[in-house]
Amino acid sequence: KMKKQCDQKLLIRMKTECVPCSLNLDTKCPAGYTKITNGTGIPDCRYYLEMKTHTLSFPGCRHHCVKEFEQPECCQGHWGPDCTGK
């Protein structure tokens, strides 16, 4: 029996909000996402503090998160909702 359905694995990546690095230890990824960075995360961003007259920007940290999900797809040469079309 030929396999008609060939699911594609998709990796969705996202980054958490930029915060002071010291506060980033406890940052959690959104539900369903897995944190792939450790400790205080990656110091590759800036966060902003708004004062009355101006805005200050500081180096901060964020975490990288991934979510794996399977997208149903038909194998090559098949089509249709149930992948039975040829």
ZIQUIWO-V641556 format. One record per residue. N is the residue number from 1. RES is the residue in one letter. PHI is phi in whole degrees, -180 to 180 (none if undefined). Layout:
BEGIN
N/RES/PHI  N/RES/PHI
END
This chain:
BEGIN
1/K/none  2/M/-74  3/K/-76  4/K/-99  5/Q/-110  6/C/-122  7/D/-67  8/Q/-96  9/K/-87  10/L/-112  11/L/-110  12/I/-101  13/R/-109  14/M/-151  15/K/-121  16/T/-76  17/E/-63  18/C/-77  19/V/-137  20/P/-55  21/C/-55  22/S/-65  23/L/-95  24/N/-88  25/L/-57  26/D/-92  27/T/-64  28/K/-108  29/C/-77  30/P/-59  31/A/-53  32/G/92  33/Y/-98  34/T/-110  35/K/-75  36/I/-111  37/T/-116  38/N/-111  39/G/57  40/T/-91  41/G/87  42/I/-110  43/P/-83  44/D/-120  45/C/-149  46/R/-128  47/Y/-118  48/Y/-121  49/L/-118  50/E/-91  51/M/-97  52/K/-61  53/T/-105  54/H/-155  55/T/-113  56/L/-102  57/S/-121  58/F/-130  59/P/-66  60/G/-137  61/C/-126  62/R/-148  63/H/-103  64/H/-104  65/C/-129  66/V/-132  67/K/-137  68/E/-101  69/F/-146  70/E/-95  71/Q/-104  72/P/-64  73/E/-142  74/C/-80  75/C/-68  76/Q/-56  77/G/90  78/H/-118  79/W/-156  80/G/96  81/P/-59  82/D/-110  83/C/62  84/T/-95  85/G/-69  86/K/-121
END
